[in-house]
Amino acid sequence: MSHPPSRPAAQDTSAAARSPLQGTAGTFALVATIVFAAALFGILTRPSGFLAAFWPVNALVIGIFARRRRLASWAGWLGVLAGFLAADLASGNSLIPTLRLTTINLAEIATGYFLFIRLRKVDQTLSAPISVLYLFAICAVAALAAASVASGLGYLQTGTLTTRRWVIWFVSEIASLAVTLPVVLTAPSLRTWAFKPRRDEISEHLKNSLPFVALLASGIAGTLMGGPGVLAYPIPALLWCALNYNLFFVTVLTALFSIGEIMAVSSGLLTLHAPGEAQSTMISIRLGVTFLTLGPLTVATINSVRNKLLRSLEHAASHDFLTNALARGAFVTRSSETLARVVAKRQSAALLMLDIDHFKPINDRYGHAVGDQMLATFARTVAATMRESDVFGRIGGEEFAVFLPNTTLPDAMEIAQRIRTSVEGVATPLDNGATLRITVSIGLADVRQPVDTTLDQLMRLADKALYTAKEAGRNRVAQLGFDTAGSAASGPASQFAV
């Protein structure tokens, strides 16, 4: 009878022992697959006689390792090596050139990664105006490492050092890094991709489509007209995009523009050079595109920082600093707007007025620091019981309010009771080791049927119900509501008495 229980224990032990190996194998497989696919893409863009027209894999690895440090383990680096070797050998390269190219790529990735992780967090996410310049400097140093290793390996092979080889490697690598790395660093996490846009959001996106349309038009115009000035055509549209779209979208648009220009020239779709000068032109084009990307990315970064600051100021202006609940004015504005929509849709609604019982004596006895701590704890407790659609604000002192849209009377009573019992169960620690408990009295006013009422009327009715709860002994819920005719109707004040 004792054998069956022992088997799961043995299985658990072996599973625990296997999990580190599974994690290592998973890291290796994931990184190797990413590198293999990205390297094959770069190889397929390689025109005859040139390096790849666009080589995203090194920037991709630097960005992924920087954002997911656990992947930058020995298994991850082995995955990088395996991915490079597999991609080059699969494309028909012999072993010696494959090892040479892999060494150059690893030198660039290692240099870029170990420099990048030393930046401040704010710069790693391109969240400061100077971040783009830091990133560009790292790209330059990583490209310098690649070019130097390539030149050194070339010298070992041929016995000669050529400046041209160094320049070609440096320009090609800095262009690929500067174009790709910002996209990888600013990309949202997978969880944020799954969102369902509302109709008003779709309408807003359509209104902001003009900068994108202008960018498309400038690209088409450049393709049709050609000439050396074609690189500058999209710049005004890119700057317009930088002022209207979020940072990640701007990095994507800038990357697409840059890749398109480079590949159009390398494929012969755009002819910007005289016969026999193709290689010099490609060097110039890649370097020019690299510098051109700095402008839109810097503007987008500055605009992102500005928008974050504005959101922070707006939050500070509309929220109570101590409790993080909406300030009275913001609560009234938001609740009034929500109530108008509720009434228009002929839905029910409710409003709760909450008052901490005996707060003044507590404040006088234990001091304002303890009082502030209790207010903050109370607000967190109430906020934790609310739904996403509810509106929570601090009306003044120890008095708070919660507006409950599209809520029936039984549901509102249940929410009020949940708030009351949650507050009752929270203990605030004191300096002497003791704990202090509080209770809350709640007045509930509801629109039982679709009637034309205002938030001011609802608040007055809830306030009246609150006083009823206090007179009945506190730590309870009292309720008043508007009936079909719009007149007040009361419910039992002691329904939730303890």
HELIX and SHEET records of a PDB file:
HELIX    1   1 HIS A    3  LEU A   44  1                                  42    
HELIX    2   2 VAL A   57  ARG A   67  1                                  11    
HELIX    3   3 ARG A   69  LEU A   71  5                                   3    
HELIX    4   4 TRP A   74  ALA A   90  1                                  17    
HELIX    5   5 LEU A   95  PHE A  116  1                                  22    
HELIX    6   6 LYS A  121  GLN A  124  1                                   4    
HELIX    7   7 SER A  131  THR A  158  1                                  28    
HELIX    8   8 THR A  163  THR A  186  1                                  24    
HELIX    9   9 LEU A  190  THR A  192  5                                   3    
HELIX   10  10 ARG A  199  LYS A  207  1                                   9    
HELIX   11  11 LEU A  210  MET A  225  1                                  16    
HELIX   12  12 PRO A  228  ALA A  232  5                                   5    
HELIX   13  13 ILE A  235  ASN A  244  1                                  10    
HELIX   14  14 LEU A  247  SER A  267  1                                  21    
HELIX   15  15 ALA A  278  SER A  318  1                                  41    
HELIX   16  16 ARG A  328  ALA A  344  1                                  17    
HELIX   17  17 PHE A  359  TYR A  366  1                                   8    
HELIX   18  18 HIS A  368  THR A  385  1                                  18    
HELIX   19  19 LEU A  409  GLU A  424  1                                  16    
HELIX   20  20 LEU A  455  GLU A  471  1                                  17    
SHEET    1   A 6 VAL A 391  GLY A 396  0                                        
SHEET    2   A 6 GLU A 399  PRO A 405 -1                                        
SHEET    3   A 6 ALA A 349  ILE A 356 -1                                        
SHEET    4   A 6 VAL A 440  VAL A 447 -1                                        
SHEET    5   A 6 VAL A 477  PHE A 482  1                                        
SHEET    6   A 6 ALA A 488  SER A 490 -1                                        
SHEET    1   B 2 ALA A 427  PRO A 429  0                                        
SHEET    2   B 2 THR A 435  ARG A 437 -1                                        
END                                                                             
